[in-house]
């Protein structure tokens, strides 16, 4: 069984994994953005 068979048999599991990974990436990037803005504001005073 290769990955395409798994995707065709269990599309809900596959799309759930993709959605969770996307949410993790968005959460991490927003966290880094807030951290960068906070540090820039501290630098400005």
C-alpha distance matrix in Angstrom:
0.0 3.8 6.9 8.2 6.1 7.0 10.4 11.0 10.4 12.3 14.7 17.4 15.7 14.7 18.2 19.8 18.4 19.7 23.0 23.6 23.1 25.5 28.0 28.0 28.7 31.5 33.0 33.1 34.7 37.3 38.1 38.7 40.8 43.0 43.5 44.5 46.9 48.4 49.0 50.6 52.8 53.9 54.7 56.8 58.7
3.8 0.0 3.8 5.6 5.5 6.5 8.9 10.3 10.9 12.3 13.8 16.7 15.0 13.1 16.5 18.4 16.7 17.4 20.9 21.7 20.8 22.9 25.8 25.8 26.1 28.9 30.6 30.6 31.9 34.6 35.6 36.0 38.0 40.4 40.8 41.7 44.1 45.7 46.2 47.6 50.0 51.2 51.8 53.9 55.9
6.9 3.8 0.0 3.8 5.4 5.0 6.2 8.6 9.9 10.4 11.1 13.9 12.2 9.8 13.0 15.1 13.3 13.7 17.2 18.2 17.3 19.2 22.1 22.3 22.6 25.2 27.1 27.2 28.4 31.0 32.2 32.7 34.5 36.9 37.5 38.3 40.6 42.3 43.0 44.3 46.6 47.9 48.6 50.6 52.6
8.2 5.6 3.8 0.0 3.8 5.4 5.1 6.2 8.5 9.9 10.0 13.5 12.9 10.3 12.9 15.7 14.7 14.5 17.8 19.5 18.8 20.2 23.2 23.9 24.0 26.2 28.5 28.9 29.8 32.2 33.8 34.3 35.8 38.2 39.2 39.8 41.9 43.8 44.7 45.7 48.0 49.5 50.2 52.0 54.0
6.1 5.5 5.4 3.8 0.0 3.8 5.5 5.1 6.1 8.4 9.8 13.2 12.6 11.1 14.1 16.4 15.9 16.4 19.5 20.9 20.8 22.4 25.1 25.9 26.4 28.6 30.6 31.2 32.3 34.7 36.1 36.8 38.4 40.7 41.6 42.5 44.6 46.3 47.3 48.5 50.6 52.1 52.9 54.8 56.7
7.0 6.5 5.0 5.4 3.8 0.0 3.8 5.5 5.1 5.8 7.7 10.5 9.2 8.1 11.5 13.3 12.6 13.8 16.7 17.7 17.9 19.9 22.2 22.9 23.8 26.0 27.7 28.4 29.8 32.0 33.2 34.2 35.9 38.0 38.9 40.1 42.1 43.6 44.7 46.1 48.1 49.4 50.5 52.4 54.1
10.4 8.9 6.2 5.1 5.5 3.8 0.0 3.8 5.5 5.3 5.1 8.4 8.1 6.0 8.6 11.2 11.1 11.4 14.2 15.9 16.1 17.5 20.0 21.1 21.8 23.7 25.7 26.6 27.7 29.8 31.3 32.4 33.7 35.9 37.1 38.1 39.9 41.7 42.8 44.0 46.0 47.6 48.6 50.2 52.1
11.0 10.3 8.6 6.2 5.1 5.5 3.8 0.0 3.8 5.8 5.8 9.5 10.3 9.1 11.0 13.8 14.3 14.6 16.9 19.0 19.5 20.6 23.0 24.4 25.1 26.7 28.8 30.0 31.0 32.8 34.6 35.7 36.9 39.0 40.4 41.4 43.0 44.9 46.2 47.3 49.1 50.8 51.9 53.4 55.3
10.4 10.9 9.9 8.5 6.1 5.1 5.5 3.8 0.0 3.8 6.2 9.0 9.4 9.5 11.9 13.8 14.5 15.7 17.8 19.3 20.3 21.8 23.8 25.1 26.3 28.0 29.6 30.9 32.3 34.0 35.5 36.9 38.3 40.1 41.4 42.7 44.4 45.9 47.3 48.7 50.4 51.9 53.2 54.8 56.5
12.3 12.3 10.4 9.9 8.4 5.8 5.3 5.8 3.8 0.0 3.8 5.6 5.6 6.5 8.9 10.2 11.2 12.8 14.5 15.8 17.1 18.8 20.4 21.7 23.2 24.8 26.2 27.7 29.2 30.8 32.1 33.7 35.1 36.8 38.1 39.6 41.2 42.6 44.1 45.6 47.2 48.7 50.1 51.7 53.2
14.7 13.8 11.1 10.0 9.8 7.7 5.1 5.8 6.2 3.8 0.0 3.8 5.5 5.1 6.0 8.4 9.9 10.5 12.0 14.1 15.4 16.3 18.1 19.9 21.1 22.4 24.1 25.8 26.9 28.4 30.1 31.6 32.7 34.5 36.1 37.4 38.8 40.4 42.1 43.3 44.8 46.5 47.9 49.3 51.0
17.4 16.7 13.9 13.5 13.2 10.5 8.4 9.5 9.0 5.6 3.8 0.0 3.8 5.5 5.3 6.0 8.6 9.9 10.3 12.0 14.2 15.1 16.2 18.2 19.9 20.8 22.2 24.2 25.6 26.7 28.3 30.2 31.3 32.7 34.4 36.0 37.2 38.6 40.4 41.8 43.1 44.8 46.3 47.8 49.2
15.7 15.0 12.2 12.9 12.6 9.2 8.1 10.3 9.4 5.6 5.5 3.8 0.0 3.8 5.6 5.1 6.2 8.7 9.9 10.5 12.4 14.2 15.3 16.6 18.5 20.0 21.0 22.6 24.5 25.8 27.0 28.8 30.3 31.7 33.0 34.7 36.3 37.5 39.1 40.7 42.1 43.5 45.1 46.8 48.1
14.7 13.1 9.8 10.3 11.1 8.1 6.0 9.1 9.5 6.5 5.1 5.5 3.8 0.0 3.8 5.4 5.3 6.4 8.7 10.0 10.8 12.5 14.4 15.6 16.8 18.6 20.2 21.4 22.9 24.6 26.0 27.4 28.8 30.6 31.9 33.2 35.0 36.5 37.8 39.2 40.9 42.4 43.7 45.4 47.0
18.2 16.5 13.0 12.9 14.1 11.5 8.6 11.0 11.9 8.9 6.0 5.3 5.6 3.8 0.0 3.8 5.4 5.0 6.0 8.5 9.8 10.3 12.1 14.1 15.2 16.3 18.1 19.9 21.0 22.3 24.1 25.7 26.7 28.5 30.1 31.4 32.8 34.4 36.1 37.2 38.8 40.5 41.9 43.3 44.9
19.8 18.4 15.1 15.7 16.4 13.3 11.2 13.8 13.8 10.2 8.4 6.0 5.1 5.4 3.8 0.0 3.8 5.4 5.0 6.1 8.5 9.8 10.5 12.3 14.2 15.3 16.3 18.3 20.0 21.0 22.4 24.3 25.6 27.0 28.5 30.2 31.6 32.8 34.6 36.1 37.4 38.9 40.6 42.1 43.4
18.4 16.7 13.3 14.7 15.9 12.6 11.1 14.3 14.5 11.2 9.9 8.6 6.2 5.3 5.4 3.8 0.0 3.8 5.5 5.2 6.2 8.6 10.0 10.6 12.4 14.3 15.4 16.6 18.4 20.1 21.1 22.7 24.4 26.0 27.1 28.7 30.4 31.7 33.1 34.7 36.3 37.6 39.1 40.9 42.3
19.7 17.4 13.7 14.5 16.4 13.8 11.4 14.6 15.7 12.8 10.5 9.9 8.7 6.4 5.0 5.4 3.8 0.0 3.8 5.5 5.2 6.2 8.7 10.0 10.6 12.4 14.3 15.4 16.6 18.4 20.0 21.2 22.5 24.5 25.8 27.0 28.7 30.3 31.7 33.0 34.7 36.3 37.5 39.1 40.8
23.0 20.9 17.2 17.8 19.5 16.7 14.2 16.9 17.8 14.5 12.0 10.3 9.9 8.7 6.0 5.0 5.5 3.8 0.0 3.8 5.5 5.1 6.2 8.6 9.9 10.5 12.2 14.2 15.4 16.5 18.3 20.0 21.0 22.6 24.3 25.7 27.0 28.5 30.3 31.5 32.9 34.6 36.1 37.5 39.0
23.6 21.7 18.2 19.5 20.9 17.7 15.9 19.0 19.3 15.8 14.1 12.0 10.5 10.0 8.5 6.1 5.2 5.5 3.8 0.0 3.8 5.4 5.1 6.2 8.7 9.9 10.5 12.3 14.3 15.4 16.4 18.4 19.9 21.2 22.5 24.3 25.8 27.0 28.6 30.3 31.6 33.0 34.7 36.3 37.6
23.1 20.8 17.3 18.8 20.8 17.9 16.1 19.5 20.3 17.1 15.4 14.2 12.4 10.8 9.8 8.5 6.2 5.2 5.5 3.8 0.0 3.8 5.5 5.1 6.3 8.7 9.9 10.6 12.4 14.3 15.4 16.6 18.4 20.2 21.1 22.6 24.5 25.8 27.1 28.6 30.4 31.7 33.0 34.8 36.4
25.5 22.9 19.2 20.2 22.4 19.9 17.5 20.6 21.8 18.8 16.3 15.1 14.2 12.5 10.3 9.8 8.6 6.2 5.1 5.4 3.8 0.0 3.8 5.4 5.1 6.2 8.6 9.9 10.6 12.3 14.2 15.4 16.5 18.4 20.0 21.1 22.6 24.3 25.8 26.9 28.6 30.3 31.5 33.0 34.7
28.0 25.8 22.1 23.2 25.1 22.2 20.0 23.0 23.8 20.4 18.1 16.2 15.3 14.4 12.1 10.5 10.0 8.7 6.2 5.1 5.5 3.8 0.0 3.8 5.4 5.1 6.0 8.5 9.9 10.5 12.1 14.2 15.2 16.5 18.2 19.9 21.1 22.4 24.3 25.7 26.9 28.6 30.2 31.6 33.0
28.0 25.8 22.3 23.9 25.9 22.9 21.1 24.4 25.1 21.7 19.9 18.2 16.6 15.6 14.1 12.3 10.6 10.0 8.6 6.2 5.1 5.4 3.8 0.0 3.8 5.5 5.1 6.1 8.6 10.0 10.5 12.3 14.2 15.5 16.5 18.3 20.1 21.1 22.5 24.3 25.8 27.0 28.6 30.4 31.7
28.7 26.1 22.6 24.0 26.4 23.8 21.8 25.1 26.3 23.2 21.1 19.9 18.5 16.8 15.2 14.2 12.4 10.6 9.9 8.7 6.3 5.1 5.4 3.8 0.0 3.8 5.5 5.2 6.1 8.6 9.9 10.6 12.2 14.3 15.3 16.4 18.4 19.9 21.1 22.4 24.3 25.8 26.9 28.7 30.4
31.5 28.9 25.2 26.2 28.6 26.0 23.7 26.7 28.0 24.8 22.4 20.8 20.0 18.6 16.3 15.3 14.3 12.4 10.5 9.9 8.7 6.2 5.1 5.5 3.8 0.0 3.8 5.5 5.2 6.1 8.5 9.9 10.4 12.3 14.2 15.3 16.5 18.2 19.9 21.0 22.5 24.3 25.6 27.0 28.6
33.0 30.6 27.1 28.5 30.6 27.7 25.7 28.8 29.6 26.2 24.1 22.2 21.0 20.2 18.1 16.3 15.4 14.3 12.2 10.5 9.9 8.6 6.0 5.1 5.5 3.8 0.0 3.8 5.5 5.2 6.1 8.7 9.9 10.7 12.3 14.3 15.5 16.5 18.4 20.0 21.2 22.6 24.4 25.9 27.1
33.1 30.6 27.2 28.9 31.2 28.4 26.6 30.0 30.9 27.7 25.8 24.2 22.6 21.4 19.9 18.3 16.6 15.4 14.2 12.3 10.6 9.9 8.5 6.1 5.2 5.5 3.8 0.0 3.8 5.5 5.1 6.2 8.6 10.0 10.5 12.3 14.4 15.3 16.5 18.3 20.0 21.1 22.5 24.5 25.9
34.7 31.9 28.4 29.8 32.3 29.8 27.7 31.0 32.3 29.2 26.9 25.6 24.5 22.9 21.0 20.0 18.4 16.6 15.4 14.3 12.4 10.6 9.9 8.6 6.1 5.2 5.5 3.8 0.0 3.8 5.4 5.1 6.1 8.7 9.8 10.4 12.3 14.1 15.3 16.4 18.3 19.9 20.9 22.6 24.4
37.3 34.6 31.0 32.2 34.7 32.0 29.8 32.8 34.0 30.8 28.4 26.7 25.8 24.6 22.3 21.0 20.1 18.4 16.5 15.4 14.3 12.3 10.5 10.0 8.6 6.1 5.2 5.5 3.8 0.0 3.8 5.4 4.9 6.2 8.5 9.8 10.6 12.2 14.2 15.2 16.4 18.3 19.9 21.1 22.6
38.1 35.6 32.2 33.8 36.1 33.2 31.3 34.6 35.5 32.1 30.1 28.3 27.0 26.0 24.1 22.4 21.1 20.0 18.3 16.4 15.4 14.2 12.1 10.5 9.9 8.5 6.1 5.1 5.4 3.8 0.0 3.8 5.4 5.3 6.2 8.7 10.1 10.6 12.3 14.3 15.4 16.6 18.4 20.2 21.2
38.7 36.0 32.7 34.3 36.8 34.2 32.4 35.7 36.9 33.7 31.6 30.2 28.8 27.4 25.7 24.3 22.7 21.2 20.0 18.4 16.6 15.4 14.2 12.3 10.6 9.9 8.7 6.2 5.1 5.4 3.8 0.0 3.8 5.5 5.0 6.1 8.6 9.8 10.5 12.2 14.2 15.3 16.4 18.4 20.0
40.8 38.0 34.5 35.8 38.4 35.9 33.7 36.9 38.3 35.1 32.7 31.3 30.3 28.8 26.7 25.6 24.4 22.5 21.0 19.9 18.4 16.5 15.2 14.2 12.2 10.4 9.9 8.6 6.1 4.9 5.4 3.8 0.0 3.8 5.4 5.1 6.2 8.5 9.9 10.5 12.3 14.2 15.3 16.6 18.4
43.0 40.4 36.9 38.2 40.7 38.0 35.9 39.0 40.1 36.8 34.5 32.7 31.7 30.6 28.5 27.0 26.0 24.5 22.6 21.2 20.2 18.4 16.5 15.5 14.3 12.3 10.7 10.0 8.7 6.2 5.3 5.5 3.8 0.0 3.8 5.5 5.2 6.0 8.6 9.8 10.5 12.2 14.2 15.4 16.5
43.5 40.8 37.5 39.2 41.6 38.9 37.1 40.4 41.4 38.1 36.1 34.4 33.0 31.9 30.1 28.5 27.1 25.8 24.3 22.5 21.1 20.0 18.2 16.5 15.3 14.2 12.3 10.5 9.8 8.5 6.2 5.0 5.4 3.8 0.0 3.8 5.5 5.1 6.2 8.6 9.9 10.6 12.3 14.4 15.4
44.5 41.7 38.3 39.8 42.5 40.1 38.1 41.4 42.7 39.6 37.4 36.0 34.7 33.2 31.4 30.2 28.7 27.0 25.7 24.3 22.6 21.1 19.9 18.3 16.4 15.3 14.3 12.3 10.4 9.8 8.7 6.1 5.1 5.5 3.8 0.0 3.8 5.4 5.2 6.1 8.6 9.9 10.5 12.4 14.3
46.9 44.1 40.6 41.9 44.6 42.1 39.9 43.0 44.4 41.2 38.8 37.2 36.3 35.0 32.8 31.6 30.4 28.7 27.0 25.8 24.5 22.6 21.1 20.1 18.4 16.5 15.5 14.4 12.3 10.6 10.1 8.6 6.2 5.2 5.5 3.8 0.0 3.8 5.5 5.0 6.1 8.6 9.8 10.6 12.3
48.4 45.7 42.3 43.8 46.3 43.6 41.7 44.9 45.9 42.6 40.4 38.6 37.5 36.5 34.4 32.8 31.7 30.3 28.5 27.0 25.8 24.3 22.4 21.1 19.9 18.2 16.5 15.3 14.1 12.2 10.6 9.8 8.5 6.0 5.1 5.4 3.8 0.0 3.8 5.4 5.1 6.2 8.6 10.0 10.7
49.0 46.2 43.0 44.7 47.3 44.7 42.8 46.2 47.3 44.1 42.1 40.4 39.1 37.8 36.1 34.6 33.1 31.7 30.3 28.6 27.1 25.8 24.3 22.5 21.1 19.9 18.4 16.5 15.3 14.2 12.3 10.5 9.9 8.6 6.2 5.2 5.5 3.8 0.0 3.8 5.4 5.0 6.2 8.7 9.9
50.6 47.6 44.3 45.7 48.5 46.1 44.0 47.3 48.7 45.6 43.3 41.8 40.7 39.2 37.2 36.1 34.7 33.0 31.5 30.3 28.6 26.9 25.7 24.3 22.4 21.0 20.0 18.3 16.4 15.2 14.3 12.2 10.5 9.8 8.6 6.1 5.0 5.4 3.8 0.0 3.8 5.4 5.0 6.3 8.7
52.8 50.0 46.6 48.0 50.6 48.1 46.0 49.1 50.4 47.2 44.8 43.1 42.1 40.9 38.8 37.4 36.3 34.7 32.9 31.6 30.4 28.6 26.9 25.8 24.3 22.5 21.2 20.0 18.3 16.4 15.4 14.2 12.3 10.5 9.9 8.6 6.1 5.1 5.4 3.8 0.0 3.8 5.4 5.1 6.3
53.9 51.2 47.9 49.5 52.1 49.4 47.6 50.8 51.9 48.7 46.5 44.8 43.5 42.4 40.5 38.9 37.6 36.3 34.6 33.0 31.7 30.3 28.6 27.0 25.8 24.3 22.6 21.1 19.9 18.3 16.6 15.3 14.2 12.2 10.6 9.9 8.6 6.2 5.0 5.4 3.8 0.0 3.8 5.5 5.1
54.7 51.8 48.6 50.2 52.9 50.5 48.6 51.9 53.2 50.1 47.9 46.3 45.1 43.7 41.9 40.6 39.1 37.5 36.1 34.7 33.0 31.5 30.2 28.6 26.9 25.6 24.4 22.5 20.9 19.9 18.4 16.4 15.3 14.2 12.3 10.5 9.8 8.6 6.2 5.0 5.4 3.8 0.0 3.8 5.4
56.8 53.9 50.6 52.0 54.8 52.4 50.2 53.4 54.8 51.7 49.3 47.8 46.8 45.4 43.3 42.1 40.9 39.1 37.5 36.3 34.8 33.0 31.6 30.4 28.7 27.0 25.9 24.5 22.6 21.1 20.2 18.4 16.6 15.4 14.4 12.4 10.6 10.0 8.7 6.3 5.1 5.5 3.8 0.0 3.8
58.7 55.9 52.6 54.0 56.7 54.1 52.1 55.3 56.5 53.2 51.0 49.2 48.1 47.0 44.9 43.4 42.3 40.8 39.0 37.6 36.4 34.7 33.0 31.7 30.4 28.6 27.1 25.9 24.4 22.6 21.2 20.0 18.4 16.5 15.4 14.3 12.3 10.7 9.9 8.7 6.3 5.1 5.4 3.8 0.0
